[in-house]
Amino acid sequence: FLKIERLRRLYRSEILTVPVERGDNGTFGLGLSDDNEVLRLHHDANAQVIEPGDQVISVEGVPLGRGPLSRLLAERFAERQAV
């Protein structure tokens, strides 16, 4: 599960834990900023749970800190079909 922060207003956010799956091309299909904010979805596999503007803050309880999501996924979750 990814933990995301969904900004509702400038000073209010909601923390959600959502399941995310790889699409047919083997990726999670998330176009991210340097701060792990979702800028766009490259396929529809996760469109029901993630939307542009969400910020990924952890994966399976492992906080991202200042590192990119791609590094954490490659190091710890490369073989997983879903997180």
Secondary structure, DSSP 4 states (H G I P E B T S, - for coil): -EEEEEEEETTEEEEEEE--B--TTSS--EEE-TT-BEEEESSGGGTTT--TT-EEEEETTEE-TTS-HHHHHHHH-TT-SB-
